[in-house]
Amino acid sequence: MNIPLNIDWQQILLHWMNLAILTGGLYFLLYKPVKQFMEKREAHYRNLEEEAAGKLREAEKLKDAYQEKLDGAEEEIRQARAKAQAAVQQSVEEQMLQARQIVAKAKEEAASSREQIIKESQRELRELTVAAVKKLTVKADTDIFDQFLDLAEGGKSHEDH
């Protein structure tokens, strides 16, 4: 069968069969394995991405947990600082109270001591006054008595002469 333009249908059919065999062979030898490799690679990377996302979620959870612990620790530190400040304030107030008591006691002791010193000095002054008056009265008495005696003796001795 000779077709015009020298077209041989048998040759065309053989070329089509060769093309089909070549396409089928290439499909099974190259395309299918490459496609399977690409699917495995895609699945592998998808798994890696899922694992990374899971680890990221875990890291976020850990970060949140640590942030909560940090906030709790900051709150504990703030409370401890407040307690310490309250304790210091209470200690200062107690020391101020003790100091005021000591000052009040010292004032009382000073007042008592002052009163005692005043009483003691008044007593000593009275004693000194009494002693001075006694000396003056005794001296005055003895002077007068001595003068009397002198006069009395002088009169007798004058009469004797």
C-alpha positions as CSV (number, residue, x, y, z in Angstrom):
1,M,0.0,0.0,0.0
2,N,1.5,3.0,-1.2
3,I,0.0,6.2,-0.3
4,P,0.7,9.3,-2.2
5,L,3.5,11.5,-0.8
6,N,5.4,8.4,0.1
7,I,3.7,8.0,3.5
8,D,4.0,4.5,4.8
9,W,1.3,3.7,7.4
10,Q,3.2,0.8,8.6
11,Q,6.2,3.0,9.4
12,I,4.0,5.5,11.1
13,L,2.4,2.8,13.1
14,L,5.8,1.3,14.1
15,H,7.0,4.8,15.1
16,W,3.9,5.2,17.2
17,M,4.5,1.9,18.9
18,N,8.2,2.7,19.5
19,L,7.1,6.0,21.0
20,A,4.5,4.2,23.2
21,I,7.1,1.6,24.3
22,L,9.7,4.3,24.9
23,T,7.2,6.5,26.8
24,G,6.0,3.5,28.9
25,G,9.6,2.4,29.6
26,L,10.6,5.9,30.5
27,Y,7.5,6.2,32.7
28,F,8.4,3.0,34.6
29,L,12.1,3.5,34.6
30,L,12.4,7.3,35.2
31,Y,9.1,9.1,35.9
32,K,7.6,6.7,38.4
33,P,10.8,6.3,40.5
34,V,11.5,10.1,40.4
35,K,7.9,10.8,41.3
36,Q,8.2,8.3,44.2
37,F,11.5,9.9,45.3
38,M,9.9,13.3,45.1
39,E,6.9,12.2,47.2
40,K,9.2,10.5,49.8
41,R,11.3,13.7,49.9
42,E,8.2,15.8,50.2
43,A,6.8,13.6,53.0
44,H,10.2,13.7,54.7
45,Y,10.3,17.5,54.6
46,R,6.7,17.7,55.7
47,N,7.5,15.4,58.7
48,L,10.5,17.6,59.5
49,E,8.3,20.7,59.3
50,E,5.6,19.1,61.5
51,E,8.3,18.0,64.0
52,A,9.8,21.5,63.9
53,A,6.3,23.0,64.5
54,G,5.7,20.5,67.3
55,K,9.1,21.4,68.9
56,L,8.3,25.1,68.4
57,R,4.9,24.6,70.2
58,E,6.7,22.8,73.0
59,A,9.3,25.5,73.2
60,E,6.5,28.1,73.3
61,K,4.9,26.1,76.1
62,L,8.2,25.9,78.0
63,K,8.7,29.6,77.4
64,D,5.3,30.3,78.8
65,A,5.9,28.0,81.8
66,Y,9.3,29.6,82.5
67,Q,7.7,33.1,82.1
68,E,5.1,32.1,84.6
69,K,7.8,30.8,86.9
70,L,9.7,34.0,86.4
71,D,6.7,36.1,87.1
72,G,6.0,34.0,90.2
73,A,9.6,34.4,91.3
74,E,9.4,38.1,90.7
75,E,6.2,38.1,92.8
76,E,8.0,36.1,95.5
77,I,10.9,38.4,95.4
78,R,8.6,41.4,95.7
79,Q,6.8,39.8,98.6
80,A,10.1,38.9,100.3
81,R,11.3,42.4,99.8
82,A,8.0,43.8,101.2
83,K,8.4,41.4,104.2
84,A,12.0,42.5,104.8
85,Q,11.0,46.1,104.5
86,A,8.2,45.6,107.0
87,A,10.6,43.7,109.3
88,V,13.1,46.5,109.1
89,Q,10.4,49.1,109.7
90,Q,9.2,47.2,112.7
91,S,12.7,46.8,114.0
92,V,13.3,50.6,113.5
93,E,10.0,51.3,115.3
94,E,11.0,48.9,118.2
95,Q,14.4,50.5,118.5
96,M,12.9,54.0,118.4
97,L,10.4,52.9,121.2
98,Q,13.3,51.5,123.2
99,A,15.3,54.7,122.6
100,R,12.3,56.8,123.7
101,Q,12.0,54.6,126.8
102,I,15.7,54.9,127.6
103,V,15.5,58.7,127.1
104,A,12.3,58.9,129.3
105,K,14.0,56.8,132.0
106,A,17.2,58.9,131.7
107,K,15.0,62.1,132.1
108,E,13.3,60.5,135.1
109,E,16.6,59.5,136.6
110,A,18.0,63.0,135.9
111,A,15.0,64.6,137.5
112,S,15.2,62.3,140.5
113,S,18.9,62.8,140.8
114,R,18.4,66.6,140.5
115,E,15.8,66.5,143.2
116,Q,18.0,64.4,145.4
117,I,20.9,66.7,144.8
118,I,18.8,69.7,145.6
119,K,17.5,68.1,148.8
120,E,21.0,67.1,149.7
121,S,22.4,70.5,149.1
122,Q,19.5,72.1,151.0
123,R,20.2,69.7,153.9
124,E,23.9,70.5,153.8
125,L,23.1,74.2,153.6
126,R,20.8,73.9,156.6
127,E,23.5,72.0,158.5
128,L,26.1,74.6,157.5
129,T,23.7,77.4,158.5
130,V,23.0,75.8,161.8
131,A,26.7,75.2,162.4
132,A,27.5,78.8,161.4
133,V,24.7,80.1,163.7
134,K,26.0,77.9,166.6
135,K,29.5,79.1,166.0
136,L,28.4,82.7,165.9
137,T,26.2,82.3,169.0
138,V,28.9,80.4,170.9
139,K,31.5,82.9,169.8
140,A,29.2,85.7,170.7
141,D,28.3,84.1,173.9
142,T,31.9,83.3,174.7
143,D,33.0,86.8,173.7
144,I,30.3,88.3,176.0
145,F,31.1,85.9,178.8
146,D,34.8,86.5,178.3
147,Q,34.2,90.2,178.4
148,F,32.2,89.8,181.5
149,L,34.9,87.8,183.1
150,D,37.5,90.2,181.9
151,L,35.5,93.0,183.4
152,A,34.9,91.1,186.5
153,E,38.6,90.3,186.9
154,G,39.6,93.8,185.9
155,G,37.3,95.2,188.6
156,K,38.8,92.9,191.3
157,S,42.3,93.5,190.2
158,H,41.7,97.2,189.9
159,E,40.3,97.2,193.4
160,D,43.3,95.2,194.6
161,H,45.7,97.7,193.3
